[in-house]
């Protein structure tokens, strides 16, 4: 179980703004705090402008976990996964979210705001932040991700 009080990197594009704010509101009550990488409105913007600095901060160890929210989750995850130490997973249900942590040691959750409800986004965020990596046979697989870089 991950420490229940943690500082989390969080960011979004215009499509994910309302969902990100909803996640922050609900997880703050549980004791989580956030560094918000933006964006701070629904005005159209380019998702790499948020995903790059958030992914760098997680890669550099400033944050153990990040949450990125965009329309499909794809754009944010693609950018974040350009960084060798990042394992961003697009999650839309509980089973996928749990396996992303247990088997892949995902460190960034990418949520598809146009395909899940805000309540589901909160539920998946909590599950992501509280599920441990199993290690064992998955450790060697994880190490192979960056082996040839």
N, C-alpha and C positions, 0 to 999 in steps of 0.2 A: 504494500500500500504506500503510495506517495504521500509525503507530508501534506496534511490538509490545508496548510497555509503556505501559499507559494506565490511568487511574483511571476507572472506569465506575460510573454510578449503577445500582443494581439494586433491584428490589422485587417483591413478590408478595402475593397474597391467600392464604387458607388452602389452596386447591386447588393453588397453585403452590409451596408452601413446600419440599417435598422436592426438586423440580426445581431451584429457585433454589439451594439448598445444594449440589446436585450440580454445577451450573454453576460456582459460586464455587470449589469444591474443585478442579476440573479446570483452570479458567483461571488460578487462582493459581499453579499449577505452571508455566504459560507466562509468568508475570511480570505478569499483570493484577492490579490491586488494585481494590477495590470500596468504595463507601459504600453500605451496606445500609439502605434505607428501610423495611425490614420487609415483612411481619409476621414474627414470629419463632417461629411455631408453626402447627399445623394447626387451631387453634381458630377457629371461624367469625368473620369480620370483614367490614367493608365495604371493598371494593377502592378506592373513591375516596379513602379516607384515606391510601393509599399513592401512588396514581397522581398526585394533585394535587401534593404536594410534590416528587416526582421530576420531573414534567414542568416545574414551575417552575424547578428547579435546572438542567435541561438548557436551557430557554429563556433563562435568565439567564447562560448560558455557564460555569457552575460545572463542568459536565461536557459533553464533546463528544457522548457517547452514553449511552443508558440501555437497560436491559433490564427489561421488566415481564413477569411470569409469573402467569397465572391459569388457570382451567379451560379456557376457550375462547379466550382472548386478546382477545375482543371488549370486555368491560367496561373493561379497562385501556386499550385503544386508544381507545375512545370518550372517556374522560376526558382522556387525554393530548392528543388532537387538538383539544381545546377551546382550547389555547394556540396563538397565531398562529405562533410559530416552531417548533412541533413538527410532525414528520411521522412519526407512529407507524404501523408496518406490522405486521399480523398475518402471521406467517410459519410455514409448516408443512412446507416442503420447500426443497431447495437452490435451485431455479430462482426461486421466489418471493422468497427471501431475497436472492439476488444481484441481481435486478431492482429490489428495493426500494431498494437502495443505488445501483446504477448509474444508474437512470432517475429515481428520486424523491428521492435524497439523504435517505432516511429516517434519522432520528437517534434513534429509539427502536424497539427490537425488541420486539414483543408475541408471546409464545409461548403456545400452547395446551397446557398440561400434561396435560390429559386425552386428548389426541389424538396426542401424539408421545412417544417414549421419552426418558428422561433423556440417553442417549447422543446421540440426534438433537438434543436441545436444546443440548447442548454444541457439536456440529458446526455447527449453524445460528448459534449465537452467535459462534463463531470466524469463520465465513464473513461474517457481518454486520460484524464489527469490522475485517476485513481487506480488504473490497471497497471500492474507491473510487467516488465519484460520477463519471460520465462527462462531465458538463457538456455543452458543445455545444448541440445542439438541445433537450436536456433542461433547460438552464439557464432559458430563457425560460418554459417550462412551469412550472417550480418557482416562478419569480417571480410567476406568475399566481395561485398558490394563495392568497396573502394580499393581492392587488392591491386588492380592493374592501372591505377591512376598515376 
